[in-house]
Amino acid sequence: MNLDLTDEQRAWQAKAREFAREVIAPISLARDHLAGGHAPFDWDVVKRGSRLGFRTAVVAKERGGHGIDFVTQALVIAELAKGDSAIAKTFSQCWKWSHMMAAVCTPQQQERYLGAFIADDTYLLGHAGTEPNAGSDHRLPPEDDPRAGWKLKAERRGDEWILNGEKCFIANGGVARLYFVSTRTNPAVSQREGTTEFLVPLDTPGLRIGKIYNKSGWRFYQNGELIFEDARVPHANMVGRENGGFDLRTGTSAPFGDLELGANALGICDAAAEQAVRQCRSRWPGARYFRDNQTVQLQLSEMLMLAEALRSFVLRVAMEADERSARHHAINHLLLQNFAREAVQRVTALNLDIHGGAGAMEMDPGAEKLARDAVIWTHLAGDSVQRMKSVRRLKWN
């Protein structure tokens, strides 16, 4: 595996590092400590990052974007996440659905929506999948049970589809201008057979934003409810074919989500390792306690080991994606999610220990924030469903 970076890759990495250091990091803790809901979100940092290309980075150059490759994407996400993981995710969430739009949307859909996305620094993208009664089962639904999975109903009436139902915990919910929405168009069959995807702008008649969640981690990153009450969506906004939405991402943008989260976890690990080293050097100046304490030495060693192992895994998966390697379409990108969870949660826990432990009277707010952000990976990346998906990709015969 050749880890030599090109000049362009190094330039994007350096730009992201500077933006994270000069713009993101100075506001990260202050935004995190604001009351929940919309409060932690900051349009100014989104606009400034967008002007540097961080919102539209993966859109093809001929479409007005920058067309950066997967290795560059991983490098940029890691650097931004080192400043603040949630701010990095706000940008990279747009990359996921930019990939999707380029892969599966019609030229007319791309002209209508991708053009608007490129032109407006505040135009964010999201996906509406999870529902109050459809969580993990919509990711690995029973093959023969029509009751499992999404319930949001879409019924065709002439040249429109009428959507009724609710989505929850939706990424960029309330701030995105356009959502890919997963609906049930045939409730008599399994979700895999009866799902259709639609492009739904925020200003769609009958769509409204419900609650914005007050999360323990990733507080800058907005997650909200989308309420559909006879929402009218043009037939022209159907993505792919009717009842063909479940497997729409297969072979297109699907692996990016795993790479994205692995790179983001790497940024947190790097930030935690730097915090731990800084704590060891600064606490009780003049004393040799931290420098010579063998327990702390072992903790630091484990943190650095896990961070470097995750870095290698992230870059390997990114390179396989750029090379369109068969291994990338096997299980490596799924395994990356699982390992990212183990690494980021262990590294941030060790960082807490070095800062005095979770039960200390005065906890360092930076170390505590990283640990709260890392908890998100239990839901996003390393849960039991994801592990089962990995094993099911193995060739048993």
C-alpha positions in Angstrom: 0.0 0.0 0.0 1.6 3.3 -1.2 1.0 6.0 1.4 2.8 8.8 -0.5 0.4 11.7 -0.9 0.2 13.9 -4.0 0.7 17.6 -3.9 -3.0 18.2 -4.3 -3.8 15.8 -1.4 -1.3 17.6 0.9 -2.7 21.0 -0.1 -6.3 19.9 0.8 -5.0 18.4 4.1 -3.2 21.6 5.0 -6.2 23.8 4.2 -8.4 21.6 6.4 -5.9 21.6 9.2 -5.6 25.4 9.1 -9.4 25.9 9.0 -9.8 23.4 11.9 -7.1 25.2 14.0 -8.0 28.8 13.2 -11.8 28.7 12.8 -13.3 25.5 14.2 -11.3 24.8 17.4 -11.7 28.3 18.9 -15.5 28.0 18.8 -15.9 24.2 19.5 -16.3 24.2 23.2 -18.4 27.3 23.4 -20.9 26.0 20.8 -21.0 22.6 22.6 -21.9 24.3 25.9 -24.9 26.1 24.5 -28.4 24.9 25.2 -29.6 22.2 22.9 -31.7 22.3 19.8 -30.7 24.8 17.2 -28.5 26.8 19.5 -25.1 25.1 19.0 -25.4 25.4 15.2 -23.4 28.3 13.6 -24.1 29.3 10.0 -21.0 31.4 9.9 -18.6 28.5 10.2 -20.6 26.6 7.6 -20.4 29.6 5.2 -16.7 30.1 5.7 -16.0 26.4 5.2 -18.1 26.3 2.1 -16.2 29.2 0.6 -13.1 27.0 1.0 -14.7 24.1 -0.8 -15.5 21.9 2.2 -19.2 21.6 1.4 -18.9 20.9 -2.3 -15.6 19.1 -2.3 -16.7 15.8 -3.8 -18.9 17.2 -6.6 -17.3 16.7 -10.0 -15.3 19.6 -11.4 -17.5 19.7 -14.5 -20.5 20.3 -12.2 -18.8 23.1 -10.4 -17.3 21.2 -7.5 -13.7 20.1 -6.7 -13.9 16.4 -7.5 -11.5 15.3 -4.7 -10.7 11.6 -4.5 -11.5 9.3 -1.5 -8.0 9.6 0.0 -8.3 13.3 0.0 -11.8 13.1 1.5 -10.5 10.9 4.3 -7.6 13.4 5.0 -9.9 16.4 5.0 -12.5 14.8 7.3 -9.9 13.7 9.8 -8.4 17.2 10.0 -11.8 18.9 10.4 -12.9 16.4 13.0 -9.7 17.1 15.0 -11.1 20.6 15.4 -14.7 19.4 16.0 -16.2 16.1 15.0 -19.7 17.4 14.7 -18.8 20.3 12.4 -16.8 17.9 10.2 -19.9 15.7 10.0 -22.1 18.6 8.9 -19.9 19.1 5.9 -19.2 15.4 5.1 -22.9 14.6 5.3 -23.3 16.8 2.2 -20.6 14.7 0.5 -22.5 11.5 1.1 -25.5 12.7 -0.8 -23.5 14.5 -3.4 -22.1 11.1 -4.2 -25.6 9.7 -4.3 -26.9 12.4 -6.5 -24.1 12.0 -9.0 -24.5 8.2 -9.1 -28.3 7.7 -9.3 -30.1 10.9 -10.1 -31.2 11.8 -13.6 -29.5 14.6 -15.5 -32.7 16.7 -15.0 -32.6 16.1 -11.2 -28.9 16.9 -11.1 -29.4 20.1 -13.1 -32.3 21.2 -10.8 -30.8 20.4 -7.4 -27.0 20.0 -7.8 -26.9 23.4 -9.4 -28.7 25.0 -6.5 -26.4 23.1 -4.0 -23.3 24.4 -5.7 -24.5 28.0 -5.8 -25.6 28.5 -2.2 -23.1 28.3 0.8 -26.1 27.5 3.1 -27.5 24.7 1.0 -27.0 21.5 3.1 -28.1 17.9 2.2 -29.6 15.2 4.4 -31.3 11.8 4.3 -34.6 10.8 6.0 -34.5 7.2 6.9 -35.0 6.4 10.6 -38.5 6.4 12.1 -39.9 6.1 15.6 -40.7 2.4 15.0 -38.0 1.7 12.4 -34.5 1.9 13.7 -32.0 -1.0 13.3 -34.5 -3.1 11.5 -34.5 -0.8 8.5 -30.8 -1.4 8.0 -31.1 -5.2 8.3 -34.8 -6.0 7.8 -36.3 -9.4 7.9 -36.5 -10.6 4.3 -40.1 -11.9 4.5 -41.8 -9.6 7.1 -43.7 -6.6 5.6 -44.3 -5.2 9.0 -40.6 -4.5 9.6 -38.8 -1.3 8.5 -40.1 2.1 7.2 -43.7 3.1 7.5 -43.7 6.5 5.9 -46.4 6.1 3.2 -46.1 7.4 -0.3 -49.1 7.1 -2.6 -49.3 8.3 -6.2 -51.9 10.7 -7.3 -51.5 11.8 -10.9 -48.1 13.5 -11.3 -47.6 13.7 -7.6 -46.8 11.5 -4.6 -48.5 12.1 -1.3 -46.3 11.4 1.7 -47.6 10.8 5.2 -45.7 9.8 8.3 -42.7 10.8 10.4 -38.9 10.6 10.3 -36.7 11.1 13.4 -33.1 11.7 14.3 -32.6 12.9 10.8 -29.1 14.2 9.8 -28.9 17.9 9.2 -32.6 17.9 10.1 -33.9 21.4 10.2 -30.9 22.9 8.4 -30.7 20.9 5.2 -32.5 22.3 2.2 -32.9 19.0 0.4 -33.5 15.5 1.7 -33.3 12.0 0.2 -36.5 10.5 1.7 -37.0 6.7 2.0 -40.7 5.8 1.8 -42.9 2.7 1.7 -44.7 2.5 -1.6 -45.8 -1.1 -1.2 -46.6 -2.1 2.5 -47.7 -5.6 1.5 -44.2 -6.8 0.8 -40.9 -6.5 2.6 -39.1 -3.2 2.9 -36.5 -4.4 0.4 -39.2 -4.9 -2.2 -41.4 -2.0 -1.4 -39.2 1.1 -0.8 -39.0 4.1 -3.0 -36.6 7.1 -2.7 -37.6 10.7 -3.3 -35.9 14.1 -3.4 -37.8 16.3 -1.1 -36.9 20.0 -0.7 -37.4 21.6 2.7 -40.1 24.0 1.3 -42.3 21.1 0.1 -46.0 21.7 0.9 -47.0 19.5 3.8 -43.5 19.0 5.2 -42.5 20.6 8.5 -39.7 20.3 10.9 -40.5 18.9 14.4 -38.2 18.6 17.4 -34.5 19.3 17.1 -32.8 16.9 19.5 -30.7 17.9 22.4 -27.9 15.3 22.2 -25.1 14.5 24.6 -22.6 14.5 21.9 -22.2 16.0 18.4 -24.2 18.9 19.6 -23.3 21.2 16.7 -24.6 18.5 14.2 -28.3 18.9 13.9 -30.7 15.9 14.2 -34.4 16.6 13.9 -37.9 15.3 13.2 -39.4 15.6 9.7 -43.2 15.5 9.7 -45.1 14.7 6.5 -48.8 15.6 6.4 -50.1 15.1 2.9 -46.7 16.4 1.6 -46.9 16.7 -2.2 -43.8 15.6 -4.1 -43.6 15.7 -7.9 -43.2 12.3 -9.7 -40.1 13.9 -11.3 -38.5 13.8 -7.9 -38.5 10.0 -7.7 -35.0 8.6 -7.5 -34.5 5.5 -9.5 -37.5 3.2 -10.0 -40.7 2.7 -8.0 -40.1 0.1 -5.2 -36.4 0.0 -6.1 -35.1 2.4 -3.4 -33.8 0.0 -0.8 -30.7 -1.2 -2.8 -30.3 2.2 -4.6 -27.0 2.9 -2.8 -25.4 -0.5 -3.5 -22.3 0.0 -5.6 -22.6 3.8 -5.5 -22.1 6.0 -2.4 -22.7 3.2 0.2 -19.0 2.6 1.1 -18.4 6.4 1.6 -20.5 6.4 4.8 -18.2 3.8 6.4 -15.1 5.7 5.3 -16.5 9.0 6.4 -17.1 7.7 10.0 -13.7 6.0 10.2 -12.0 9.2 9.2 -14.0 11.3 11.6 -13.2 8.9 14.4 -9.5 9.3 13.5 -9.8 13.0 13.9 -11.2 12.5 17.5 -8.4 10.1 18.3 -5.7 12.5 17.1 -7.3 15.3 19.2 -7.5 13.1 22.3 -3.9 12.0 21.9 -2.7 15.6 21.7 -4.8 16.5 24.7 -3.3 13.6 26.7 0.2 14.5 25.9 -0.4 18.2 26.7 -1.9 17.2 30.0 1.1 15.1 30.9 3.5 17.9 30.1 1.6 20.6 31.9 0.0 19.2 35.0 2.1 19.9 38.1 4.9 21.8 36.2 8.4 20.7 37.4 7.2 17.4 38.7 8.1 14.1 37.1 4.9 12.3 38.0 3.3 12.1 34.6 6.5 11.7 32.6 7.8 8.9 34.7 4.5 7.2 35.7 4.3 3.8 34.1 0.5 3.6 34.1 0.3 6.8 32.1 3.0 5.7 29.8 1.0 2.5 29.0 -2.1 4.6 28.5 -0.4 7.0 26.1 1.1 4.1 24.2 -2.2 2.4 23.7 -3.8 5.7 22.5 -1.1 6.3 20.0 -1.2 2.6 18.8 -4.9 2.7 18.2 -4.8 6.0 16.5 -2.1 4.9 14.1 -3.9 1.5 13.4 -7.1 3.4 12.6 -5.2 5.8 10.3 -3.7 2.9 8.3 -7.2 1.3 8.1 -8.8 4.5 6.9 -6.2 5.2 4.2 -6.3 1.6 3.0 -10.1 1.7 2.6 -9.8 5.1 0.9 -7.2 3.8 -1.5 -9.3 0.7 -2.3 -12.2 3.0 -3.1 -10.1 5.1 -5.4 -8.8 2.0 -7.1 -12.3 0.4 -7.2 -10.7 -2.6 -5.7 -12.8 -5.7 -5.2 -11.9 -5.8 -1.6 -13.5 -2.4 -1.1 -16.8 -3.9 -2.2 -16.3 -6.9 0.1 -16.2 -6.2 3.8 -13.2 -3.9 4.5 -15.3 -0.7 4.7 -17.8 -2.4 7.0 -15.0 -3.6 9.3 -13.6 -0.1 9.4 -16.8 1.1 11.0 -16.5 -1.6 13.7 -12.8 -0.9 14.4 -13.4 2.9 14.4 -15.9 2.4 17.2 -13.5 0.3 19.3 -10.7 2.8 18.7 -12.4 6.1 19.3 -14.2 5.0 22.4 -11.1 3.4 24.0 -8.9 6.4 23.1 -11.2 9.0 24.5 -11.8 6.9 27.7 -8.0 6.7 28.2 -7.8 10.5 27.7 -10.4 10.9 30.5 -8.3 8.7 32.8 -5.2 10.8 32.1 -7.2 13.9 32.9 -8.3 12.6 36.3 -10.9 10.0 35.5 -14.6 10.2 35.0 -15.2 10.7 38.7 -12.9 13.7 39.2 -14.3 16.8 40.9 -13.1 19.0 38.1 -13.2 17.3 34.6 -11.4 18.9 31.7 -14.2 20.1 29.4 -12.2 19.3 26.2 -11.5 15.7 27.2 -15.1 15.2 28.4 -16.5 16.6 25.1 -14.4 14.1 23.0 -15.7 11.2 25.1 -19.3 12.4 24.6 -18.8 12.7 20.8 -17.2 9.2 20.7 -20.3 7.7 22.3 -22.2 8.5 19.0 -20.3 5.6 17.3 -22.2 3.0 19.3 -25.3 4.1 17.3 -23.5 5.0 14.0 -20.9 2.5 13.3 -20.1 -0.4 15.6 -23.4 -1.8 16.7 -24.4 -5.4 16.5 -26.3 -4.8 13.2 -23.2 -3.5 11.5 -21.2 -6.5 12.8 -23.8 -8.9 11.4 -23.7 -7.2 8.1 -19.9 -7.7 7.9 -20.2 -11.4 8.7 -22.9 -11.9 6.1 -20.6 -10.5 3.4 -18.1 -13.4 4.0 -17.9 -16.2 1.5 -18.7 -19.3 3.5 -18.2 -21.8 0.7 
